[in-house]
Amino acid sequence: MTRPILSARGVDKYYGGRVGCRGVSFDLYPGEILGLVGESGSGKTTLLNVLAGRLSPSGGRVLYRGPDGSEHDLQQLSEAGRRRLLRTELGFVHQRAGDGLRPLVSAGANIGERLMAGGWRRYGRIRSEAADWLARVEIPADRLDDRPADYSGGMRQRLQIARNLVTRPRLVFMDEPTGGLDVSVQARLLDLIRHLAARLDLAVVLVTHDLAVARLLSQRLMVMKSGQVVESGLTDQVLDDPQHPYSQLLVSAMLQV
Amino acid sequence: MTTMLTVEKLSKIFTLHQQGGVRIKALTDVSLELSAGECLALAGPSGAGKSTLLRCLYGNYLPSGGKISLRHLSEILDLSAASPQKIMEVRRYSLGYVSQFLRVIPRVSALDIVAEPLLETGAETAEARQAARELLNRLNIPPRLWALPPATFSGGEQQRINLARGFIRLRPVMLLDEPTASLDRANRKVVRDLIYEAKESGSALIGIFHDDEMRSLVADRQFQMAPPNGREKAE
């Protein structure tokens, strides 16, 4: 049996007296997509930020297991060590593409920056790799030198995905990657994420409030309410036979998936 | 004959928390056994729990009681106690589900939807697509549709796309949920042949067939089901 790429044990996050998330434990395996669903304020994004090492937990541990089997507690790493991981083996896709991009440098430089952080030095190679990734996320090659600020919302989000995936990460955190995009743009992005995740054998923790997105992309689901995981299981089982009253409420409120 | 699947005293009760905790009994004490190479037809009126049983066997519904034992690779696995990872593995190698309802994926072509189950187990793209073409051909889907996403296809075409996806890789145990409903005569014959071929290759099948003629052609045995005594109010 392969070993988990990410393990959470009893993860708590409090903001003063307020609960962000509480008592969350799970294992994520290589190549697996785990959906975190629940309504706004249920603690999904807080949990995601703790898992990605962007917030420190109030209690519990998060372990990332590298390709050589070494375990890293993201909180115990030095700032430089954590940044190195976040730029190479890990990725983070923000809901607002602007939060994950540099708006004033070119698209090519946005992609190339991660490569340079990973030790790439030759300009020509970096540029051709960046162009290759633009094509993979279906952005025309002649937009390579444009700034993200001049891109449409859907293109900006695809660029953010290219910037994350260019270093061939093994684990990517995604926070509502299709939120705020209109439906046709969303469909293209979903297909792209689905395709790339399968091709690159990515493990993904995906936060979404949209159960149709979760159904399409994730194999497993965790349903969160008031900071706690109230139900987890195979995606189709949780959506077709939800057990917890709150999961039943969520599923019955969904239009059609 | 090798026993592929054993169901012991399986029960399923749905608790509807949104409706004041109403409990609906869907299955009570269902027991059956299935051997390699045979096809068992589930019989009984609408509401007898035939589809619910198939969904419990596939891991789609959580059983409320009882045990499901499935032969998986070289072991006998208790499905009712298996982890999600294990169930995914079981579905990849040992357990298939064929239904008429296609869940359309935006922008993915009919050909690739059909080829996907082969790719999941490591087949080469070219080989998987070739197998998909052959099956789409057999099911009379015109080649001009193959490269298109099935979202705009007719109901009958979508149904046959899903049948192709279900049959492209035979698994040792196959669950068939009304595979021939609303098919025309020519396509019913194709599905009949696909079922024959599955049996011949040693797959064990459990199916719901509303079409009596089809049932008598493909099924070796029947399993009679009756609706459990309805609803009970939670305490």
Contacts between the chains, C-beta under 8 A, distances in Angstrom:
chain1	res1	chain2	res2	distance
A	29	B	85	6.2
A	32	B	85	7.7
A	187	B	106	3.8
A	187	B	107	6.4
A	188	B	106	7.6
A	188	B	107	6.7
A	190	B	106	6.5
A	191	B	105	7.2
A	191	B	106	5.6
A	191	B	107	4.4
A	191	B	108	6.7
A	194	B	105	7.5
A	216	B	105	6.7
A	219	B	84	7.4
A	219	B	88	6.1
A	220	B	84	5.3
A	233	B	62	7.7
A	233	B	84	5.7
A	234	B	59	6.4
A	234	B	60	7.9
A	234	B	84	4.6
A	234	B	87	5.9
A	234	B	88	7.2
A	236	B	60	5.5
A	237	B	59	6.3
A	237	B	60	5.7
A	237	B	61	7.1
A	237	B	62	6.4
A	237	B	84	7.8
A	240	B	55	7.1
A	240	B	60	5.4
A	240	B	61	6.7
A	241	B	14	7.7
A	241	B	55	7.6
A	241	B	60	6.8
A	241	B	61	4.4
A	241	B	62	5.6
A	243	B	15	7.9
A	243	B	62	6.7
A	244	B	17	7.8
A	245	B	17	3.6
A	245	B	18	7.5
A	248	B	16	7.2
A	248	B	17	5.1
A	248	B	18	5.6
A	249	B	17	7.6
A	249	B	18	6.3
A	252	B	18	5.7
